[in-house]
């Protein structure tokens, strides 16, 4: 089989279409010497002359006319293929594989899925909820929603929202134990906390007011878990005071199932980011999903978004 360079076919077809090497070079944005060389290389590869050159124009030889008939079909197919790819790139469509932690997925992401799919019906969403680290490239994910510092700087990241933790408890618990008046009272209350807030076997809640006043409260938790969803359900069951992200519990707060405790105090902010393999060639389906999450997560928390950490 002849090892024909497709660029040679394209250049040859453009020379015939425009009637001269100079006109073809202008259309292709290539030097005239390059256009002439490509045609000459093609003729040498085929072992026959395709064009008769004159000072102003070129004409097809008999072999050139036959070759051009087939060559033009290939070039046309290539141009149609490029247009087809362009149409795919212009419209968000196809399978979109996303990973997120279980609690963030169930608490914040899953409720948004119907709206996203109604907005982009040609996207097939595959959502995988898991708490372990995901290798985006090896496992074939388009993106991952991550909470906190980005461990792997080889990935691109898009900031989506900011998380702040705050103290909540159930009405049943507060009816039994009463609202604590100071942070010191938390030391003697049953508390529910994330395992990531522990150091050397002890647990601390780093809390601050908007005026900058900060305290690190040492607690003796009744329940420790690496998944914020566990803490949420324990708080709903009335087991104690929990430090939780609003984005995870907004429906329960709005319905009165969970009530703020010491509302002047908040936990540290944590960023929520969309992580994807590369900034180059970001497909429309990934771009619109990231834009959608940025819009909706900000809306869920007003001017900032709260989310849980992972373990």
N, C-alpha and C positions, 0 to 999 in steps of 0.2 A: 504494500500500500504506500502511496506517495505521502511523504511527511510534509504536507502543505501547511504553511503558516496562514492562519485565517486573516491576519492583518494584510497579507499579500492579496488575498481575495478581495478584501474590502477596498484596498487602494486601487486595484485594477478596475473594480466596478465603478469607483468614483471617477477615475480617469475617463472611462467610456461615457459615463453619465454627463460629465462636464465638458468633454470634448478636447481637453488639453491637460498637460501636466501642471501648468501654472494655476488654472482654475481649480483643479482637484486639490492642489496643495493649499489653496486658500480655504476651500470647503472643509478640509480635514485639519487645518491648523498645523500643517507639517511643512518643513522646508521642501522646495522643489527637488533638491537632490535626493532627499529621503524617498519621495514619491517615485522618482525615476528608478532608484535603486531597488525598491520593493517590486516594481513591475519586472525589472530585469532579472531579479532573483527568481521570480515566478516562472519566467520564460525559460531560464536555465534549468529549473527543476523539472519543467514539462518537456524540455528538449525541443521547443518550437517557438517561433515568433508569434506573438498574439496581436501586436500593434504595428502598423506602419506609421513611422514618425515623419512629420513634415515640420517646417519652421514654425507654423502657427497651430496646426491641429494634428490629431491622431486619427487613424482609421483602423478598423478591425480587419485582421486577416481572416481567411476562411476558418482556420483553426481557432482564431480569437473569437469569432462570432459564435461558434459552437460552444466554446468554453464559457463565454459570457452568458449564454442562455442558461446554463446550469449554475454558474457562479452567482448570477443575479438572484436566483431562487434562494440560495444559501444565505446571501446577504439580507434578503427580505425576511427570511425566517429568523435571522439573528436580531434584526431590528424589532420584529414583532415580539420576540422573546424578551428583549430589553424593556419593551413597553409593558408586557405582562408583569414582569418583575416590579416595574415602577408602580403599577396599579396595586399590586400586593403590598408594597411598601407604603402606599398612600392611605390605605384603609386598614384600621386595626382588625386583624382577623387571625384565626389559627389557635393552636393550643398554647396556653400560658400556664407554666408550672411555677407555683409560688410555695415557699415554705415559711412557716411562722411558728412561734412557740404555742403550745396548746392553750394556755390561758389567754394570751393576747388574741389568738385566732378566735376562740369561742366568745371572748368578752367584747372584742372590738371589731374584728375582721369579718366574721361570719354574718353579723347583722347587716353589713354593708354589701354583701355579695348580691342579693336580689337587685338592688339599685344599679350596681355596676353592670350586671348582665343584661338588664333592661336597656341600659344606655349603649352597650356594645354587644349586640346579639351575635355578631360573627366571631366573637372570641369564646373559645372553650376553656373554661378555667379549671385547672387541676390544683387544688389546695391541699397541701400536706402539713399537718400539725404535728410537731415533734419538738422535744426540748434539747436534743443533742445538736452539736455543730453540724452544719451542712456544707459539703464540698459542692459548690454550685456547678462547676465545670464537669467534674467526674460523675455527678449524679444527674446532670441534665436539667438543672433548675434555671429558669429565666431570672429569678430574683428571690431574695429572702428578706423578710422583715426582721430586723434585729434591734435589740434594746441595749442601751449602754455603749461603752467604748467599742470601736471596731477593732477586732483582733488582727485581721488579715488585711494589710494595707494594699495588697495586690488587687483588691476589688475596688470598684467605684462605689461611692455611697451618696445618696441624696437624703438630706435632712427632711423629715416629714413633720415632726411635732416634738414637743417637750413634755416630759412626764414629771409630775410632782406627787409625792405621796402625802396622804393626810390621815388623820385618826378618825375611825368610825366604830360604832357599836350598834347592836340591835336595840329597838325600843324595849324589848323584854329584859335585856341585860341592864339597861339604864334604869328601868323601873325598879329592879331589885337592888342594884348597887349604887344608883345615883350618878349624876354627872361629876366627874372629878373637877376640882376647882384649880388645881395647880399640876405642873408636870411631876412634882415629887410624889403625888398620889399614885402615879402610874407604877411606881416601884412596888407597891403593895397590891396592885390589881392583877387579875389574870390577863395576860397579853398573848397575842397571836402574831407571829413574825416570820419573815422570810429568812431562810438560812443564810443568805448572802450578807445579812446584817450582823453576823456573828464574827468574833475574833477570839481565837484561842479558847474556845469553849464558853465564852461569855457573849452576851448580846446587848447591842446598843441601838437606840433610835436617835440619829442625828436630826434635830429639829431646829427650826429657825422661824423668827417673825419677819414681817416685811420691813421692819425698822432696822434689821440687821442683827438683832439680839439672837444668839445661838446657844443651844444647850445639847449635850449628848446625854441622853437618859439611859442609865443602866437598867435593864429589865430582866426578870426571871420568867421567861415565857412558859405558858401552859402548853403551847403548841408551836412547833417549828416545822416549816415545810419549804421545799425548794420551788413549789408551784403556787403562784398567787391565787389560783382558783381554789386551792384547798383552804387558804386563809379566809377567802371570801365566804365560803360555805360554813366555815366554823364561826365566823362573825354573825352570819345570818341565824345560826343555831343558838346564838346567845352565849357563846363560850367566853367572851371577853372583848377587850379593846384591840383593834387591829390597825396596823399601818398599811393602807391600801391606796392604789391609784384610782382616781376618779373615773378614768376612761373605762376601767374594768367593771365599775359598780354603779355607773350613772343611772341605769334603770331602777336599781334598788334604792338609790338615794332619792330619786325623783318620786318614787312611790312611797317613801317613808319607811321602807324595810330596814334601812341603815341610816343612822343619824350621826352628824358630826360630833366629835369630841374635841374639846379645846381647839376650836376652829381657827384661832389666831396663829396656830403653830402648823408648820408644814415640813415634810421631809425634803431631801435634796432633789434637785432636778436631774432627770435622766433623758437623754435623747433617744428618739425613735428614728431609725433610718432604714431606707430601702437600699439593699446591697445587690449589686449586679456585676457580671464579669468585666465589662469594659464600657467606657463612655463612647467609644467609637461604634458607629453603626447601630445605635440603639433603635430597636424595632418599634413601630407604632404601638403594638399591643403592650409592650413593656412601658413605653412612655405614658400612654393614657392611664394605665393602672397606677403608676406612681403619682401622676398629677391628680387622679381621683382620690387616692389615699391622702395626699397632702391637703386637699380641699376639705375632705370629710372629717379627718382626724382633728384638724384645727377647729372645725365647726362643732365637733362633739365637746370640746373643752373650752369654748370661747376663744380666747386669744392664744391658748397653748393647750397641749394635749398631755394627758397623763397615761402612763402605761407601766406595766410591771417590769421588773428585772427578771432575769432568768437565773433562778437558783442561786 
